[in-house]
């Protein structure tokens, strides 16, 4: 348990004087290309609280973008990391292997959907996991085309920028991008022409038609999709869409890749979001919540696919760092032993009830959506579905001034997303939601 009191407390304005002083140093030393969600300098963090250098205790509704789901400096993570650092910090698994890497792979093979024989590799980041998943799929199928979806986000490397849908800020000026990436319409019920019911009826058929007629199924190496789109605005496809894509992939020798970088490790109320409809991906890419804040990612999949690559074809100097592996084993133990999947469902029920009550009051809220501890509000011009990004600045600033960190998202820059740590006390969660309610009221 964290020693940090789980209480919101403001002793200065946000940002405080010490944060302001250090942020001046940041502006001189750090590239201005890096964004910043809240103008503070963090000194300590734990549970659902960030403590800045001025002594302010701020409610964390972002979890470092769904990374510290088990909380910052979680006990099992810290203990494992300390022991590993004392033993050794690096050998490179491809040079001199170590047990922790193998144990994390065993855990991934056990926890990911499906009872088939699975194998894994470990990497450094979600983007690197997606790059490797695509490499594996292309090598295995001897095909080139990769299918991705509107509103999708897969990373900032050259290939994953090409796979990512949104231009600003992720792609602008960074091309040319890797070829043979094809974008399909996303089943986005709120914005589907004709509405949610038509989306459920039409989206899968449209996507399959386009894949067959525009690409040719025999040319597609992989279909890559987030079960719930993250940066795109927490878009939840209608029931049947993911299973239908998976079925089409199986029938046509296409590798179905689930990007569970943001949705994985109990975030949505299941260990992996694909489980909601019983979807079993051929390959699954993981990162973020896997290691309690340390950089680690994985690709897990059918053994025959994972073993199809020649020896030495996959790897990387730091992939599966022994320290990150130790952290991952601590994070996974925390999720399982503290039943954080069930806790995510409880958090989700509290959040969705509060957000739907806000929607009933405020016509600028177009939709509440998400699953488990991954929930969002999409803001619109009242009376329709026209995006309303202008209101977000005031809402975010109000929350910051009151000591609550919230994150934004969405292709149109009009979504607030909530990703609290799964260990956040209920009183903090409800307090943050009450402040968000007041922030929205102030924006009308």
Secondary structure, 3 states (H helix, E strand, C coil): CCCCCCCCECCCCCCCHHHHHHHHHHHHHCCCCCCCCCCCCEEEEECCEEEECCCCEEEECCHHHHCCCCCCCCHHHHHHHHHHHHHCCCCCCCCCCCHHHHHHHHHHHHHCCCCCCEEEEEECCHHHHHHHHHHHHHHHHCCCEEEEECCCCCCCCHHHHHHCCCCCCCCCCCCCCCCCEEEECCCCHHHCCCCHHHHHHHHHHHHHHHHHHHHCHHHEEEEEECCEECCCCCEECCCCHHHHHHHHHHHCCCEEEEECCCCCCCCCCCCCHHHHHCCCCCEEEECHHHCCCCCCEEEEEEHHHHCCCCCCCCCCCCCCCHHHHHHHHHHHHHHHHCCHHHHHHHHHHHHHHHHHHHHHHCCCEEEEEEECCEEEEEEECCCCCCECCHHHHHHHHHHHHCCEECEEECCCCCEEEECCCCCCCHHHHHHHHHHHHHHHHHHC
